[in-house]
């Protein structure tokens, strides 16, 4: 997902009603050093570029650095792995900053969406278990509807 695409989509008439109905917090790039690295060095880099103590390998997968089910399933404790979750939940400045914004606005937050361009997949926060989330039906509706709104 590029910042220019997100800005283009935000100006679309078909989204005007949605945009007018709520306050939106849009963070076009939550991983600026990793984003730059994908353009300069490794197109499929997915982590930030943090130095990891005791390792020559760099970066933390920011999608796995949140405190929801941290390090239970689908994450690694090894800094050289692509899915390295960091030394602790919210160990990275990027996830700390996002957490702080969400906590400050939590009375008004209805949903949080992270667009994951590495694998061009729609991810939910329910990947730590094989059980369906309690709100599966509306979640599936959103997942199936939004891509048709986003076609260029």
Number of C-alpha atoms within 10 A of each C-alpha: 12 11 12 10 12 14 12 11 17 15 11 12 10 12 13 12 9 12 14 9 8 11 10 10 11 13 11 15 14 16 19 13 14 24 20 15 18 16 11 9 10 12 13 14 18 23 25 21 19 15 13 16 10 7 10 9 15 17 24 30 24 23 17 24 25 22 13 12 15 17 20 10 11 13 19 18 14 16 22 15 16 16 21 23 28 25 16 13 18 20 16 20 12 16 20 15 13 15 16 11 12 16 12 11 12 12 8 11 14 8 7 9 10 13 13 13 12 13 9 9 9 13 14 14 15 13 13 15 12 7 8 10 13 8 8 11 11 10 13 10 10 11 14 12 11 10 10 9 12 13 7 7
